Amino acid sequence: HDLASGRRVVGVDVAAIEFDKIPTEAIDALVADEAVLWCAGGLMVEHAAVAPYLRRIVGGVDSVMGLSTRLVTSLLAELRFGEPPLSKAAPSAREVVLAQREWAVVGDVTNPAKPAHAMVERLRSAGRSVQLVNPRDTSGACFRSLAEAGGAARIKAVDLVISPRIGVQVVEEMWTAGIRYLFVQPGADAEQVLRRAEELGLVVVTGCVLREHALDSF
């Protein structure tokens, strides 16, 4: 919330913690430490009693222990969106997603007869950097995952033009990589894809990139 302008932006970050089986004596040691009672949820992943049984944290330890730095960075960028002049109205999700400069298109991106190829050309014509991703590719002409394409370091938004069955996997890969903005094309916008994206706190827009004239405005 920007007190000077009155603008407010909101986001959600999700972290998953996986433990191996924790023995009773370790749990007893954790409970006996009064410091644990001062932690939200009574959880201290860094505590010496349970740390040996921590398998992994997906989403960032900062999100578990406090604020997610990747979410805060993203929200600050949204708060500044449109400067200058700074409007008091918060930007819409569509505006924020379309304003991203670094994209990945996920689908049959190397086939000129397929819609995904047209999405690539449209985004590039609007001055966007576009990574080509097709999880089913065997030719080597494009990347097979967002991670191979550079992850959040090279991708800020994803245009999803692929089967919903694979789309859910792509959404989960976005969350793991820290990519927050998702544009979902017709046919890829199945309920399970949109629901999973919402659960993971992604900013989701549905529609057709080819019809988004606003791309040329940012």
For each residue, the residues with C-beta under 8 A, 3 or more apart:
1: 7 8
2: 5 6 7 8 79
3: 6
4:
5: 2 86 87 88
6: 2 3 88
7: 1 2 79 86 87 88 89 90
8: 1 2 90
9: 75 78 79 90
10: 75
11: 71 74 75 78 180 201 203
12: 71 201
13: 59 60 63 68 70 71 201
14: 59 63 175 199 200 201
15: 57 58 59 60 61 63 64 68
16: 57 58 59
17: 43 45 54 56 57 58 64
18: 54 55 56 57 58
19: 22 50 53 54 55
20: 53 54 55
21: 53
22: 19 26 27 50 53
23: 26 27
24: 27 28
25: 28 29
26: 22 23 29 30 49 50 52 53
27: 22 23 24 30 31 49 50
28: 24 25 31 32
29: 25 26 32 33 49
30: 26 27 33 36 44 47 49 50
31: 27 28 36
32: 28 29
33: 29 30 36 47 49
34: 37 38
35: 38 39 44
36: 30 31 33 39 42 43 44 47
37: 34 42
38: 34 35
39: 35 36 42 43 44
40: 43
41:
42: 36 37 39
43: 17 36 39 40 64
44: 30 35 36 39 47 50
45: 17 50 51 54 57 61 64 65
46: 51 65
47: 30 33 36 44 50 51
48: 51
49: 26 27 29 30 33
50: 19 22 26 27 30 44 45 47 53 54
51: 45 46 47 48 54
52: 26
53: 19 20 21 22 26 50
54: 17 18 19 20 45 50 51 57
55: 18 19 20
56: 17 18
57: 15 16 17 18 45 54 60 61 64
58: 15 16 17 18 176
59: 13 14 15 16 63 64 68 175 176
60: 13 15 57 63 64 68 69 70 178
61: 15 45 57 64 65
62: 65 66 67 68 69
63: 13 14 15 59 60 66 67 68 71
64: 15 17 43 45 57 59 60 61
65: 45 46 61 62
66: 62 63
67: 62 63 71 72
68: 13 15 59 60 62 63 71 72
69: 60 62 72 73
70: 13 60 73 74 152 178 180
71: 11 12 13 63 67 68 74 75 180 201
72: 67 68 69 75 76
73: 69 70 76 77
74: 11 70 71 77 78 180
75: 9 10 11 71 72 78 79
76: 72 73 79 80
77: 73 74 80 81
78: 9 11 74 75 81 90 91 96
79: 2 7 9 75 76
80: 76 77 83 86
81: 77 78 91 95 96 99
82: 85 86 87 91
83: 80 86
84:
85: 82
86: 5 7 80 82 83
87: 5 7 82
88: 5 6 7
89: 7
90: 7 8 9 78
91: 78 81 82 95 96 99
92: 95 96
93: 96 97 203 204 205
94: 97 98 205 207 214
95: 81 91 92 98 99 214 218
96: 78 81 91 92 93 99 100 181 203
97: 93 94 100 157 181 182 183 203 205
98: 94 95 183 205 212 214 215 218
99: 81 91 95 96 218
100: 96 97 103 128 156 157 181
101: 127 128 129 156
102: 128 129 131 154 155 156 157
103: 100 123 128 129 130 131 155 156 157 158 159
104: 130 131 132 133 143 146 149 155 157 158 159 179
105: 109 116 119 120 123 130 131 132 133 158 159 161
106: 109 116 133 134 135 146 158 159 160 161 162 167 170
107: 114 115 116 119 133 134 160 161 162 185 188
108: 111 114 116 117 134 136 161 162
109: 105 106 114 116 117 119 120 132 133 134 142 161
110: 117 132 134 137 139 141 142
111: 108 114 116 117
112: 117
113: 117
114: 107 108 109 111 117 118 161
115: 107 118 119 161 185
116: 105 106 107 108 109 111 119 120 134 161 162
117: 108 109 110 111 112 113 114 120 121
118: 114 115 121 122 210
119: 105 107 109 115 116 122 123 159 161 185 209 210
120: 105 109 116 117 123 124 130 132
121: 117 118 124 125
122: 118 119 125 126 209 210 215
123: 103 105 119 120 126 128 130 159 209 215
124: 120 121 127 128 130
125: 121 122
126: 122 123 215 216
127: 101 124
128: 100 101 102 103 123 124 215
129: 101 102 103 154
130: 103 104 105 120 123 124
131: 102 103 104 105 143 146 149 150 154 155
132: 104 105 109 110 120 141 142 143 149
133: 104 105 106 107 109 142 143 144 145 146 148 149
134: 106 107 108 109 110 116 137 142 143 144 162
135: 106 144 145 162 166 169 170
136: 108 144 166
137: 110 134 140 141 142 143 144
138:
139: 110 142
140: 137
141: 110 132 137
142: 109 110 132 133 134 137 139
143: 104 131 132 133 134 137 146 148 149
144: 133 134 135 136 137 148
145: 133 135 148 149 173
146: 104 106 131 133 143 149 151 155 158 170 173 174 177 179
147: 151 173 177
148: 133 143 144 145
149: 104 131 132 133 143 145 146 154 155
150: 131 153 154 155
151: 146 147 154 155 177 178 179
152: 70 155 156 177 178 179
153: 150
154: 102 129 131 149 150 151
155: 102 103 104 131 146 149 150 151 152 158 177 179
156: 100 101 102 103 152 179 180 181
157: 97 100 102 103 104 179 181 182 183
158: 103 104 105 106 146 155 170 174 179 181 182 183
159: 103 104 105 106 119 123 183 185 209
160: 106 107 167 170 171 182 183 184 185 188 193
161: 105 106 107 108 109 114 115 116 119 185 187 188
162: 106 107 108 116 134 135 166 167 170 188
163: 166 167 188
164: 167 168 188 189 190 192 193
165: 168 169
166: 135 136 162 163 169 170
167: 106 160 162 163 164 170 171 184 188 190 193
168: 164 165 171 172 192 193 196
169: 135 165 166 172 173
170: 106 135 146 158 160 162 166 167 173 174
171: 160 167 168 174 175 182 193 196 197 200 202
172: 168 169 175 176 196 200
173: 145 146 147 169 170 176 177
174: 146 158 170 171 177 179 180 182 197 200 202
175: 14 59 171 172 178 179 200 201 202
176: 58 59 172 173
177: 146 147 151 152 155 173 174
178: 60 70 151 152 175
179: 104 146 151 152 155 156 157 158 174 175 182
180: 11 70 71 74 156 174 201 202 203
181: 96 97 100 156 157 158 202 203
182: 97 157 158 160 171 174 179 197 202 203 204 205
183: 97 98 157 158 159 160 205 206 207 209
184: 160 167 188 189 193 194 197 204 205 206
185: 107 115 119 159 160 161 188 189 206 207 208 209
186: 189 206 207 208
187: 161
188: 107 160 161 162 163 164 167 184 185 193
189: 164 184 185 186 193 194 206
190: 164 167 193 194
191: 194 195
192: 164 168 195 196
193: 160 164 167 168 171 184 188 189 190 196 197
194: 184 189 190 191 197 198 204 206
195: 191 192 198 199
196: 168 171 172 192 193 199 200
197: 171 174 182 184 193 194 200 202 204
198: 194 195 201 202 204
199: 14 195 196
200: 14 171 172 174 175 196 197
201: 11 12 13 14 71 175 180 198
202: 171 174 175 180 181 182 197 198
203: 11 93 96 97 180 181 182
204: 93 182 184 194 197 198
205: 93 94 97 98 182 183 184
206: 183 184 185 186 189 194
207: 94 183 185 186 211 212
208: 185 186 211 212
209: 119 122 123 159 183 185 212 215
210: 118 119 122
211: 207 208
212: 98 207 208 209 215
213: 216 217
214: 94 95 98 217 218
215: 98 122 123 126 128 209 212 218
216: 126 213
217: 213 214
218: 95 98 99 214 215
